[in-house]
């Protein structure tokens, strides 16, 4: 225990030294790449994200933070989360949602029988990325990324293989892979490649958005499951660091907090007992700490999802019920989640209002014959600051209304498909969005 504590202290000291340099770099990138993005309010998450499956987690919350990271608020336990607290003034001032009016724009993408649509995210300029997955001839599947400006004009396309996308200040970072090789690439708002690893004999898994820019991922040799090497790249796919873990246990999740520190979760049943996960922190310079017992009672390790807290640290969601079961202080051990989050299972989180609050995204639900999809704004203390209700359509016994919050706070609503009525199974995927709805 003393040895692990010393390791955590050492990592924290290293993080303090590296933090200032990283903030200078990030501030420079933000200034160079557009004051407009900062004016929109950089309301990034998570989800997916952030790292819940080998494919990089659930797409809607693949992303990390947003806004300039603040100092760690400390804390823990089951009360207000360690990412921050209240204050004498109204903590919801400037955080609550406005009334949901008409969408800023919409898009309809025509697809065939073997194609499926989803939302990628938005970047700091409000560029909307919509994905079409073509199952013909797969796996691996061809994925087309359609890019739209906030007004709904299509800017361009990017075509990848088994593509996973994470949001950036300007453009997006993507993972591609076939059965033999992998690639990380960065694209601009029009789909042009601005950085790439090239095709390498490695597979990138659990790609997780870094709130300081860029991405962190597990890298393994093609056709292998070891060793466990964690890699970090900037938002133009320049290598920051490459760290090999001492553990050979299976990685089940990777997440990056808003200080740029990464937590790797491992299936540690053999080490700690059935249903238990191990954890290893890596600071923003690539220095790894010792493994610690991170969580227990996780019967399905593959369901683990890490998502950032306000200021610093991470939350953990896992299990068949998608319950929030744990939180982690940056470079520290775990504790129970805050009560407000534990009371909201099966939700997803994204940063709102420039990283000052949480956008809590609930699944679309059918009640009384009508559908609705909601996003609640919650202050760091757990106080609810209001709920926005977005359109959803009844589709048989289900609701079509999958919501995503992007980097700049734009809300994208996938409201379902419309059949082509031409005697085929062709259809159009329909999307609405509200630019910078949770920005600021």
N, C-alpha and C positions, 0 to 999 in steps of 0.2 A: 504493500500500500504506500509506504514511504517513497519507494522508488518511482511509482507512478505519479505521486504528487509532485516530486521533484521534476519529473519530465513535463508535467503540465505547466509548472511555473516557468521552466526554461522556454517552452513554446510560447507562453504568454509574453516573456521578455523579448523573444525574437520578433513576435508579432508587433510589439510596440515600436521596435526599430524599423521594421519593414513597412509598417502602416503609413508612415509619413511619406516615404518615397512613392508608395503605390497611389496615395491620394494625390500627390503632385502629378504623377503620370496620368491618372484618370481625369483630373481637372484640366490638364492640357488637351487630352483627347476631346473632352466635352467642348472646350472653347474652340478648338480648331474645326470640329465637325458640325457646329451649328448652334448658335444661340437660340434658334427657334425651338430646338428640342428641349432646352432647359425651360423656356417660357411655357411650353405645353405642360410641364410638370412630369417628372419621370417616375411614374407609379408602377414600378415593376414588382414581381413576386419574388415563378416559384418556379408551375407545377409541375411540369411538370414537370418545375417541377422539377419536383425536381429530382429526378433519378429514381423512379420507383420500379423500373423494369429494365432488362437488358436493352430495350429499345429506347431508353432515355426517359421513361416515365410517361404519365398521361400527358398527351400533347397540350391540353389547355393550360396546365400549370407547370410546363417545363421550365419556366424561367425563374430568375433569382430576385434581385432586390430592385432598386431604382431610387433615384435621388442620392445625394452624397451620404455615404454611411456615417453614422454618428458614433460616439463612444459607447462602449458596452454599458448597459444599464444595470448589470448584475442581477442578483435575485434568483428566484426559482420557486419550487413548491407548486401548490395547486391554486394559487391566487393569481393576481395580475401577472401577466407574463413578464419574463425577465428582459424583454425588449424595451421597456419603458414604463412610466407610471402616469398618474393623473396630475393634479396641481390644483391651486386655489381657484383658477378660472375654469370656465366651462371647457372641458377637454374635448367636447364635440364641435366647438366653434370652428367653422370652415371645413369640417370633415364630412358632414352629412350629404346625402345625394340630393340632387335637384329632381323635380318631377320629370318623368320619362316622356319626352315629347316625340315628335316625328324623327325618324333616324336621319343621320347626316347623309347616308348613301346606302345603296344596295347593290348586290351583284347576283347574277344567275349563271351558273357554269353548267353547260350541257355535258352529260356523261352517258356512257353505255352500260350494258348489263353487268359487266365485270369490273366496274369502277365504283369507288366509294369516296365520299368527300369528308373533309374535316377542316377545322380551323387551326392554322399554325399559331400566329400571334400578330402583334403589331410592333413596329420599331419606335424609336423616340420621335420620329417625324409623323407618326400616324399612318405609315405604310402598312397595308393589310396583306397578310400572307395567307392564302387559302390553298389547301392541298387536295389533290386528286390522286388516289392510289389505284393503279391499274393492275388487277390480279392476273391478267392473261399472261401465260408463260412463266409465272412465278411459282414458288419463290426463287430469288428475291423479286419483289415487285418494282415496277417503274413508278416513280412518284413525280408528278408535275406540280411545281409551286407557282401559283398565279398571284401576281403582285398588283395591288391597286393603290392609287393615291387616296387621300381622305374623301375626295369628291366622288369616287367611284370609277374614275378613268383607269383602265388597265395599263400598267407601266411596262410589264414584261413577264417573262416566264423563266423558270429554271427547271431542268429535268435531271433527276437523280435516281439512285437505286436504293430502295429500302431506307428512304431518307427520314431523318429526325431533325427537327428545326428548333433552334432557340433564338430568342429575341436579343437584339443589340441596340445600342444608341442609334446607329445608322446602319440599316440592313439587318442581315441575319447570319447566323453560323449554323452549319448543317453537318450531319453525319451521313455518309454514304457507305454501303458495303454490299459486296456480293458474297459468294460462297468461299472465295479465296482471299480477297483483299479488302481493305478499308480505306476511307479517306475522310478528312475533315476539310471543309471549305467554308469560305466567307463570301457572301454575295451582297451587292449593293441593292438599292431600292428598285432597280430595273432588272435584276436577276443576273447581272454580269459578275463573274468571279473576280474577287479582288484579293484573294489569298487562298492557298491550299497546301496541304501536306503532300499532294500527289497520291497516287495509288500505292499503298505500302502493304507489306505482308503482316499486317496487324488488323485486329478487329477492335473498333472503338465501341464500348458499351457504357450504359448509364451516363450518357452525356448530360451534364448539368450546367445550367447557366451560372456564370460568375457575376454577381452584382457589380463588381468593379470593372466588368468588361471581359469578354472572352468566355471560355468554357473549360470545364474540368471533366475528365472521363477516365474510365478503366480501359487500359490497352492490353490486349493479350495476343500472342502470336496466332496467326490463322490456324484453325484446326486444333487449338489447345485451350486449356482453361487456366494455365499458370505460366509464369509467375504473375502475382498481382502487382501490376505497375500502374500507377496513377499519373496522368499527364495533364498539364495545364497549358493552355494556349491563350494568346490575346485575341482581340476581336478581328485581327487580320491573319490569324493562324500562325503567328510566330511563337515558337516554343518558349514558355516561361520556365518550366521545370519538369523534371521527370523523376519520380520517386518510386522505388521498389519497396513493397511492404515485406516485413519479415514473415507475416502470416501467409499460409497457403489456403486458408479457409475461403469458401465461396463468397464473393462479394454479392450483396443483395441490394445495396443502395449507395448512392453517392450524392451528397448535398453540399452546397457552398453558402456560407452565411454572408451578411452584408459587410463584414470586415474582410472578406476574401479568404477565410479559413475553411477548409474542406473536412467534412466528416465522412468516413468510409464505414459502412456497416457490413458485418460479416455473419454468415450462418455459423455460430460458434457452439452448436449443440454438443459437439465432441469435447469441447473445452470446458463449458460451463454447465451443460445439461440441456435436456430437450426444451425447445421453444425459446432458447436464449440467443441473443445477438451480441456480438462483440463490436467494439467501436475503436477506430483509430483516427485521431485528428492529424491533419497536415496543415501547417501554417502557410501563409500566403507566399512564403519563400521556398516552400517545398520540403520543410523539415517535419518528419513524422514523429509522433509520440508513441508511447507504448499502448498496446491493446488493453481495453478495459471492458467490463461487463456493461453493456449499454441498455439492454431491454430484456424482458422476460415475458412469457405467455404469448409468444408469437408463433402460432401453429402453422402459419403460411408465410415463411420468410420472404417469398417472392412478391408479397403484397406491400412491402415496406416502401414508404414514400417520405422523403425529407423535404421540408419547405422552410424558407427563411422566416425568422421572427423580425419584428421591427428592431432596428439598431444592430443586433447581433444575435448569434445562436440560431438554433433550428428546432422545429417541431417534427415529430414522427407520427405518421398515420400508418396503421397496419391491420391485418386481419380481414376475415370475410365480411365483417360489418363496417369496415373502413373507419374504425374508431381512432381517435387521437389518443395515443397512449403514453407519450413521453415528450419531454423537451430537454434541450441541451444548451447550457451556457457555452459561449465561444471558447474553444480549447479546454472545456471542462467536462465533468460527468453529467449524468442524466438525473432528472427529477420528474415527478408527475406533471402532466400538462396543466395549464390553468383551468379553473372550473368552467369558465365561459366557453373554452374550446372543447373540452370534454363533453359539454352538453350539446355540441353541434357535430355529431358523427356524419360521415358520408358527404362532407363538404370539402371544397377546395379553397385554398387561400391564394391571394395575390396582393401585392402592395397597392395601396391607394393613397391619393393626395400626396404624391411625391415621397412616399415611404413613411408617412406619418400615421397611417392607419391600415387596417386590413379590409380587403374586399373578400367577404365570405360568400362563396358561390355555391348555391344549393341546386340539386338536380331539379329539372322541370317536373312539376307534379300536376296530377289531375284530381280536382276536387269539385264536387257538385256539378260535374259535367263540363267544367271549364278548366283550361290549362293556364298555368303561369310559371314563369321562371324568375327567380329573385336573386339579388345580390345585396347583402346586408353590409353596412359599414360599421366596423367595430374599432373603438379606440384601443390603444395598447393595454389599458387597464381592464378591458373587457366590457366597457360600457357601450351599449348599442347606440349608434348615432343615426339610425334610420335605415329603411329598406327600399330599394328601387325594384319595381316590378316591370319586367320586359315581356314582349309578346311571345306566345307559344301557341302552337296549333294542335288540335286533337287529331291523332292518327290512330284510329281504331281504339284500342284500350290504352294507348300510350300518348305521351306528349312529345311533340317535336319543339325543342327550344333549348339548345345546348349553348351556354354562355361562356365566353372567354374574355378576360381582361388582359390587355397588352401593355407593353412597356410604357407608353405615354398615357395610360388610363383609358384608352379606347375600349368600348364594350362591343364585341362581335357576337351576333346571335345567329346560329345556324337553325333556321326555322323549318327545315324539312325539304322534301323533294316534291316536284310536280311532274307527273307523267306526261310524256310527249304526245299522247293520244294519236299515235301513228301506227298502232298495231304492234309496236315493239315494246321492249322494256326500257327504252331510252327515256331519260328524264333530265330535269334540271335541278341542281342543288341551289337552294335559295339562302342568301345571307343578308342580314341587315347590320349596320353598325352606327354607333354614336361616338363620334370622334372626341377624344379626351374627356369622356364623361366623368371619370374619376381622376382627372389630372390635377395639377396644382400642388 
